[in-house]
Structures are given as C-alpha cells and as structure tokens.
C-alpha cells in the first residue's frame, strides 16, 4: 500500500531498513519523491532516526506488554516501536495513540486493539546503561573497557546540525573548525552555492596534512573525494584513489562545480602504487562505529569479530600508504570508528613493522575522547567519532 501520512511513510522506510536497507539512502529517495509538505517530511525523518537510535530502549519499554513480540507481523511491531518513541518524547496520548491504531487497522485490523492497549499502558522503566544507549552489549562493554565509560555514546542518539564545508565566502554560523559551517535552511543544490556537506571530524582528517600550494598529495580510499576537495582548495596537486569508479565519477562532477581540480584514479589499494608524494592521507574503510548518529541501523548489524577483520584490511592499506610516502613526508591515517582494534591496535602493529615512521603530535580542537597512539574524537555536539594518527617518515639521509 502507498503511504499517505508521515507516520505511514516512516513505517514504510523502517520496514525497508528491517529488510537490510540503509536509512539515509531510503529517506533521501522517498522524501524526494513525496508530495508531503516540508514540515511533514521533517517529521518522517524525526520518526525514522528516532526509532533506530533508540531501538533497544523502545523494545525494553514494550517488553512487559508483549508476550511474543517476534511472532507479531513486522508492520505491527514497528508501529508499536514508533508509538513508544512518541510516548518517550512526551507526546500526549490523544495525539499519538489514535494515529497508530489507524495505521494498524489499515494493515492488520485484528491487531489494532493490541496496539491501542499497549500504547496506552506504557510506563517508565529503569534500563541498564547499554540498553538505555541502545548499544549492542559487546560494543558497549568494549568501549567501557577501553575508554573507561560509555556516556559519550549518548551523542549518537541526539539530532545534529547539517555541517557544510565552504569553498566560497558565506554568511553562515561557524562550525567547530575553520572552513566548517552550519546550514540551517532547506535542502539545496549545495555545490552550486560552493558548499559541500561534510562532518567537521571528517574535514579535520584532511587538515592534518597541512597542505601547501603546489604540493603533491595522495588521497587514498578517497571515495567521491570530499577530503580531496579541501586539499585542492589549499592549492595542492591532489590525486584521489579509490576502488569505486561510480563514486569517483560523482565526485569529479562535484569538484568541477566547486571549481576545484582533483585527479581521480581507480585502483585496488591493497596493491602498491606507482607514484609517491610528500603528503599521503589514508581514510580507510572501517566498521563505522563513529557514525551511528547518521547510520543508526549499523550498530545492530555489526558483529564482535568485525573490528579485528577490518583492522587486518586497514593494515594492508597502510602498507600501500607507507610505500607511497616519500622520505621526510607525512602520512595521516584516519577512520570514522572508535574501536581499539581499528585505531590504537592498527597504529601499534604498523609502527612495530615500520621503525622508519615516527609518531607526530598535533593539536586537536575537537572534543578528545582519548589520546593514546593517536587521537580519538568523541561524537559530541554533532561530530562523528573519529580516530587520527599522524606519522612522519624519517629521512634516511638526515
């Protein structure tokens, strides 16, 4: 059935996420095609992200009222979660129960009474910290052991502003680092305005290279080239490598619209490069544990063994990056992940193999969660969680 209400559309998106879809891509697609007013579209986004960010807590609140939730039709279970979210956020019964009962009647009429009864009986319930934060137990415990606490994860469950990097003069509210701003208007053709949506934590990884005009810079695993845009804007001669030509094609189009020159090359970066540079950036593929705010469904799909598996790939890619770094040059390794394995663990293993690289300290203006063989940035105030490592390759002639 074709959804005609904000609640119905949110339900349809969540059902697709349940089948393996990505919330961000699904929302972009359905909202672009929807005739709903902008206010209603915003409420769809609010519901979808709200439920996914608090899924474990919502199920915990529903648990005393459901004998066998796994036996309910998927539509009904998500309706109950959505109704519980509105309750959790303080919506009055008369404004939240009836609409969800109507959504249930349209799909499973025989269960509309159950929906009505459960949503009216919800009560506060003290949840364990990992449940309250809607984190998988294995990751919650790993973070508690490595960082000493997990309260920083509350940032994943809060809305964030839309950060943009500006490549032209703008009159916008500044973000946490130079060049980053907060966009507070409706969705736009950003490249036409000289803007690129980008989290400041991502931008900072490129800034760590401190590119200078005329310097040759290699951007490895660059995707569409968002970090390459910044490097090029500083006058660097940038070559961006990635395995995905479709993303590179889209990035090249954006670069042209921004008035920036980036050279794209497609290659499997587990193989050595045929060129070197004084500045090399590797923003490696990762588990994405620092991006749970924008990709909340990811936290429920990761497995305990994933960080170690990803760390093995990251070390392979770092070997390529090391070989492409000229003597005396700088290598920056970054991941949008907060696991020990993909950050400090990779750094330790790499430095044990490569005594020709030295750890290089840097000042971080973002909210630092832990500084230990690199820097972990906390996902607070809209930031993605990130790990950064800056290395200098020793000049053998020095």
Secondary structure as the mmCIF struct_conf table of DSSP 4:
data_model
#
loop_
_struct_conf.conf_type_id
_struct_conf.id
_struct_conf.beg_label_comp_id
_struct_conf.beg_label_asym_id
_struct_conf.beg_label_seq_id
_struct_conf.end_label_comp_id
_struct_conf.end_label_asym_id
_struct_conf.end_label_seq_id
BEND BEND1 UNK A 5 UNK A 5
HELX_RH_AL_P HELX_RH_AL_P1 UNK A 6 UNK A 18
TURN_TY1_P TURN_TY1_P1 UNK A 19 UNK A 20
HELX_RH_AL_P HELX_RH_AL_P2 UNK A 23 UNK A 33
BEND BEND2 UNK A 36 UNK A 36
HELX_RH_AL_P HELX_RH_AL_P3 UNK A 38 UNK A 53
TURN_TY1_P TURN_TY1_P2 UNK A 54 UNK A 54
HELX_RH_AL_P HELX_RH_AL_P4 UNK A 55 UNK A 62
HELX_RH_3T_P HELX_RH_3T_P1 UNK A 63 UNK A 65
BEND BEND3 UNK A 67 UNK A 67
HELX_RH_3T_P HELX_RH_3T_P2 UNK A 69 UNK A 71
BEND BEND4 UNK A 72 UNK A 72
HELX_RH_AL_P HELX_RH_AL_P5 UNK A 74 UNK A 88
TURN_TY1_P TURN_TY1_P3 UNK A 89 UNK A 90
HELX_RH_AL_P HELX_RH_AL_P6 UNK A 93 UNK A 108
HELX_RH_3T_P HELX_RH_3T_P3 UNK A 109 UNK A 111
HELX_RH_AL_P HELX_RH_AL_P7 UNK A 112 UNK A 121
HELX_RH_AL_P HELX_RH_AL_P8 UNK A 129 UNK A 132
TURN_TY1_P TURN_TY1_P4 UNK A 133 UNK A 134
HELX_RH_AL_P HELX_RH_AL_P9 UNK A 137 UNK A 147
BEND BEND5 UNK A 148 UNK A 148
HELX_RH_3T_P HELX_RH_3T_P4 UNK A 151 UNK A 157
BEND BEND6 UNK A 158 UNK A 158
STRN STRN1 UNK A 162 UNK A 166
BEND BEND7 UNK A 167 UNK A 168
BEND BEND8 UNK A 172 UNK A 172
STRN STRN2 UNK A 173 UNK A 174
BEND BEND9 UNK A 176 UNK A 177
TURN_TY1_P TURN_TY1_P5 UNK A 178 UNK A 179
STRN STRN3 UNK A 180 UNK A 183
BEND BEND10 UNK A 185 UNK A 186
HELX_RH_3T_P HELX_RH_3T_P5 UNK A 190 UNK A 193
TURN_TY1_P TURN_TY1_P6 UNK A 194 UNK A 194
STRN STRN4 UNK A 195 UNK A 197
HELX_RH_AL_P HELX_RH_AL_P10 UNK A 200 UNK A 207
TURN_TY1_P TURN_TY1_P7 UNK A 208 UNK A 209
TURN_TY1_P TURN_TY1_P8 UNK A 213 UNK A 214
STRN STRN5 UNK A 216 UNK A 220
TURN_TY1_P TURN_TY1_P9 UNK A 221 UNK A 221
TURN_TY1_P TURN_TY1_P10 UNK A 223 UNK A 225
HELX_RH_AL_P HELX_RH_AL_P11 UNK A 226 UNK A 233
TURN_TY1_P TURN_TY1_P11 UNK A 234 UNK A 235
STRN STRN6 UNK A 237 UNK A 242
BEND BEND11 UNK A 243 UNK A 243
HELX_RH_AL_P HELX_RH_AL_P12 UNK A 245 UNK A 258
TURN_TY1_P TURN_TY1_P12 UNK A 259 UNK A 259
STRN STRN7 UNK A 262 UNK A 266
TURN_TY1_P TURN_TY1_P13 UNK A 269 UNK A 270
BEND BEND12 UNK A 271 UNK A 271
HELX_LH_PP_P HELX_LH_PP_P1 UNK A 272 UNK A 273
BEND BEND13 UNK A 274 UNK A 274
STRN STRN8 UNK A 277 UNK A 283
TURN_TY1_P TURN_TY1_P14 UNK A 289 UNK A 290
TURN_TY1_P TURN_TY1_P15 UNK A 292 UNK A 295
HELX_RH_3T_P HELX_RH_3T_P6 UNK A 296 UNK A 300
TURN_TY1_P TURN_TY1_P16 UNK A 301 UNK A 301
TURN_TY1_P TURN_TY1_P17 UNK A 304 UNK A 305
HELX_RH_AL_P HELX_RH_AL_P13 UNK A 306 UNK A 323
TURN_TY1_P TURN_TY1_P18 UNK A 324 UNK A 324
STRN STRN9 UNK A 325 UNK A 335
BEND BEND14 UNK A 336 UNK A 336
TURN_TY1_P TURN_TY1_P19 UNK A 340 UNK A 340
HELX_RH_PI_P HELX_RH_PI_P1 UNK A 341 UNK A 345
HELX_RH_AL_P HELX_RH_AL_P14 UNK A 346 UNK A 353
TURN_TY1_P TURN_TY1_P20 UNK A 355 UNK A 356
STRN STRN10 UNK A 357 UNK A 359
BEND BEND15 UNK A 366 UNK A 366
STRN STRN11 UNK A 368 UNK A 371
BEND BEND16 UNK A 372 UNK A 374
STRN STRN12 UNK A 375 UNK A 377
HELX_LH_PP_P HELX_LH_PP_P2 UNK A 378 UNK A 378
TURN_TY1_P TURN_TY1_P21 UNK A 381 UNK A 382
HELX_LH_PP_P HELX_LH_PP_P3 UNK A 383 UNK A 385
STRN STRN13 UNK A 386 UNK A 393
TURN_TY1_P TURN_TY1_P22 UNK A 396 UNK A 397
#
